């Protein structure tokens, strides 16, 4: 699952691309309150047999929803909360469709909202040993954060694994 900002910025395919092996594409879920996703976006034009779902707000015009549906993309009309998709309601809708596991791959806005609403039950954080520096980077999660280190979200049962030079940090949040 990604937010529309990730689609607008990176134009991802959200497909499996494993070298020398065949993978199975996951269902692709895009959170797009106002249906801003461009029709030429790679995620909408993939030849993957897996589903693409777009979570949209209740005020998206019916004609636009119909056009998306005609392309084989499933719109999920969701209630809004503070002008954005109600993520808890979206997760309940996905659960009703038998989705029991969800990878929130990208978007600092979406991830920040998921964390603030305590909707993340496990973190997988990949870190590369590279230092960008500067103040123009995008943080992992945006939105209001803790004011002190003591107030930060802590992870428990942390495991660390190496992938070449990169590290995977896995842990469970202590909300």
MARSE-900416 format. One record per residue (C-alpha): residue in three letters; x, y, z; residue number from 1. Coordinates in nm, 4 decimals, decimal comma. Example, Ala and Ser with C-alpha at 12.3 -4.5 7.8 and 13.67 -1.06 7.14 Angstrom:
ALA/1,2300/-0,4500/0,7800/1
SER/1,3670/-0,1060/0,7140/2
END
This chain:
UNK/0,0000/0,0000/0,0000/1
UNK/0,1244/0,3439/-0,0929/2
UNK/-0,0177/0,6932/-0,0839/3
UNK/-0,0881/0,8858/-0,4016/4
UNK/0,2077/1,1136/-0,3238/5
UNK/0,4420/0,8189/-0,3781/6
UNK/0,2730/0,7428/-0,7100/7
UNK/0,3007/1,1077/-0,8203/8
UNK/0,6673/1,1314/-0,7152/9
UNK/0,8100/0,7878/-0,7998/10
UNK/0,5611/0,6336/-1,0468/11
UNK/0,6160/0,2820/-0,9038/12
UNK/0,4933/-0,0403/-1,0623/13
UNK/0,4385/-0,2137/-0,7265/14
UNK/0,5228/-0,5494/-0,8825/15
UNK/0,7669/-0,8227/-0,7909/16
UNK/1,0916/-0,8069/-0,9817/17
UNK/1,3126/-1,0874/-0,8515/18
UNK/1,6165/-1,1581/-1,0660/19
UNK/1,6353/-1,5096/-1,2077/20
UNK/1,3194/-1,6150/-1,0202/21
UNK/0,9501/-1,5862/-1,0740/22
UNK/0,7589/-1,3958/-0,8084/23
UNK/0,3896/-1,3388/-0,7478/24
UNK/0,2726/-0,9796/-0,7496/25
UNK/0,0809/-0,8597/-0,4468/26
UNK/-0,2449/-0,6712/-0,4702/27
UNK/-0,1590/-0,3045/-0,5088/28
UNK/-0,3451/-0,0573/-0,2901/29
UNK/-0,3218/0,3178/-0,3421/30
UNK/-0,4648/0,5654/-0,0915/31
UNK/-0,5880/0,8602/-0,2988/32
UNK/-0,8568/1,0670/-0,1260/33
UNK/-0,9372/1,2880/-0,4273/34
UNK/-0,8437/1,0420/-0,7070/35
UNK/-0,5468/1,2476/-0,8258/36
UNK/-0,3607/0,9495/-0,9737/37
UNK/-0,2770/1,0114/-1,3397/38
UNK/-0,4221/0,7670/-1,5920/39
UNK/-0,0714/0,7017/-1,7302/40
UNK/0,0672/0,5875/-1,3893/41
UNK/0,2620/0,2610/-1,4178/42
UNK/0,0663/0,1023/-1,1347/43
UNK/-0,2544/0,1450/-1,3385/44
UNK/-0,1020/0,0150/-1,6600/45
UNK/0,0692/-0,3009/-1,5445/46
UNK/0,0050/-0,6327/-1,7140/47
UNK/0,0091/-0,8006/-1,3732/48
UNK/-0,2770/-1,0399/-1,2977/49
UNK/-0,2952/-0,9086/-0,9384/50
UNK/-0,5621/-0,6618/-0,8319/51
UNK/-0,5154/-0,2880/-0,8052/52
UNK/-0,7384/-0,1113/-0,5544/53
UNK/-0,7658/0,2633/-0,5001/54
UNK/-0,9047/0,3945/-0,1725/55
UNK/-1,0921/0,7161/-0,2491/56
UNK/-1,3094/0,9562/-0,0543/57
UNK/-1,6868/0,9680/-0,0729/58
UNK/-1,6864/1,2947/-0,2681/59
UNK/-1,5090/1,1622/-0,5811/60
UNK/-1,7480/1,2030/-0,8770/61
UNK/-1,9207/0,8827/-0,9908/62
UNK/-1,8006/0,9276/-1,3512/63
UNK/-1,4355/0,9212/-1,2440/64
UNK/-1,4961/0,6092/-1,0338/65
UNK/-1,6658/0,4426/-1,3287/66
UNK/-1,3700/0,5160/-1,5603/67
UNK/-1,1294/0,3631/-1,3095/68
UNK/-1,3539/0,0576/-1,2736/69
UNK/-1,3713/0,0124/-1,6503/70
UNK/-0,9927/-0,0247/-1,6513/71
UNK/-1,0121/-0,3202/-1,4125/72
UNK/-0,9131/-0,1187/-1,1059/73
UNK/-1,1268/-0,1572/-0,7962/74
UNK/-1,2245/0,1691/-0,6247/75
UNK/-1,2858/0,1453/-0,2507/76
UNK/-1,5045/0,4373/-0,1449/77
UNK/-1,4043/0,5175/0,2124/78
UNK/-1,5293/0,7519/0,4801/79
UNK/-1,3149/1,0558/0,5502/80
UNK/-1,1588/1,1611/0,8767/81
UNK/-1,0215/1,5144/0,8979/82
UNK/-1,0337/1,5429/0,5175/83
UNK/-0,8373/1,2235/0,4498/84
UNK/-0,9214/0,8561/0,4068/85
UNK/-1,0182/0,7027/0,7396/86
UNK/-0,7370/0,4464/0,7529/87
UNK/-0,8988/0,2328/1,0206/88
UNK/-1,2137/0,2053/0,8082/89
UNK/-0,9983/0,1218/0,5047/90
UNK/-0,8247/-0,1583/0,6945/91
UNK/-1,1627/-0,2953/0,8007/92
UNK/-1,2771/-0,2906/0,4360/93
UNK/-0,9621/-0,4743/0,3311/94
UNK/-1,0179/-0,7293/0,6078/95
UNK/-1,3698/-0,7918/0,4762/96
UNK/-1,2058/-0,8710/0,1413/97
UNK/-0,9826/-1,1304/0,3167/98
UNK/-0,6645/-0,9203/0,3141/99
UNK/-0,4958/-1,0228/0,6386/100
UNK/-0,1462/-0,8825/0,5865/101
UNK/-0,0459/-0,5453/0,4500/102
UNK/0,2920/-0,4006/0,3572/103
UNK/0,2879/-0,0216/0,3771/104
UNK/0,5729/0,0396/0,1392/105
UNK/0,5927/0,4056/0,1017/106
UNK/0,4921/0,7565/0,1586/107
UNK/0,5989/0,9479/0,4654/108
UNK/0,2514/1,0991/0,4984/109
UNK/0,0742/0,7622/0,4875/110
UNK/0,3259/0,5973/0,7206/111
UNK/0,3093/0,8891/0,9643/112
UNK/-0,0704/0,8577/0,9765/113
UNK/-0,0521/0,4806/1,0233/114
UNK/0,1870/0,5240/1,3163/115
UNK/-0,0136/0,8038/1,4825/116
UNK/-0,3331/0,5990/1,4524/117
UNK/-0,1526/0,2938/1,5981/118
UNK/-0,2342/0,0803/1,2945/119
UNK/0,1138/-0,0697/1,2503/120
UNK/0,1777/-0,3964/1,4305/121
UNK/0,5256/-0,4773/1,2954/122
UNK/0,8055/-0,2678/1,1483/123
UNK/1,0572/-0,3747/0,8856/124
UNK/1,3029/-0,0901/0,8377/125
UNK/1,5819/-0,1209/0,5819/126
UNK/1,8868/0,1003/0,6303/127
UNK/2,1744/0,1446/0,3885/128
UNK/2,5132/0,2573/0,5193/129
UNK/2,4971/0,5847/0,3290/130
UNK/2,4883/0,9365/0,4700/131
UNK/2,3046/1,1917/0,2576/132
UNK/2,3354/1,4931/0,4850/133
UNK/2,1567/1,8163/0,4071/134
UNK/1,8102/1,9268/0,5072/135
UNK/1,6236/1,8417/0,1869/136
UNK/1,5542/1,4742/0,2575/137
UNK/1,2160/1,3183/0,3182/138
UNK/1,1703/1,1630/0,6632/139
UNK/1,0389/0,8094/0,7060/140
UNK/0,7178/0,9426/0,8608/141
UNK/0,5772/1,2957/0,8579/142
UNK/0,3302/1,4769/1,0779/143
UNK/0,3495/1,5798/1,4401/144
UNK/0,6159/1,3819/1,6198/145
UNK/0,7239/1,3391/1,9792/146
UNK/0,8789/1,6344/2,1558/147
UNK/1,1365/1,4284/2,3497/148
UNK/1,3321/1,1053/2,2991/149
UNK/1,1423/0,9493/2,5900/150
UNK/0,8159/1,0044/2,4031/151
UNK/0,9366/0,8263/2,0852/152
UNK/0,7725/0,5061/1,9701/153
UNK/0,9850/0,2190/2,0929/154
UNK/1,0226/-0,1196/1,9290/155
UNK/1,0432/-0,4464/2,1226/156
UNK/1,1725/-0,7903/2,0245/157
UNK/1,4081/-0,6239/1,7803/158
UNK/1,5986/-0,8411/1,5338/159
UNK/1,8662/-0,7199/1,2929/160
UNK/1,9676/-0,8967/0,9721/161
UNK/2,2219/-0,8048/0,7056/162
UNK/2,1559/-0,8073/0,3315/163
UNK/2,4947/-0,7324/0,1795/164
UNK/2,5833/-0,3928/0,3239/165
UNK/2,2207/-0,3088/0,4086/166
UNK/2,0505/-0,3769/0,7407/167
UNK/1,6966/-0,4897/0,8111/168
UNK/1,5643/-0,3919/1,1523/169
UNK/1,2464/-0,5731/1,2532/170
UNK/1,0474/-0,4976/1,5674/171
UNK/0,7058/-0,4591/1,7245/172
UNK/0,5788/-0,1182/1,8397/173
UNK/0,5094/-0,0462/2,2057/174
UNK/0,2106/0,1860/2,1754/175
END
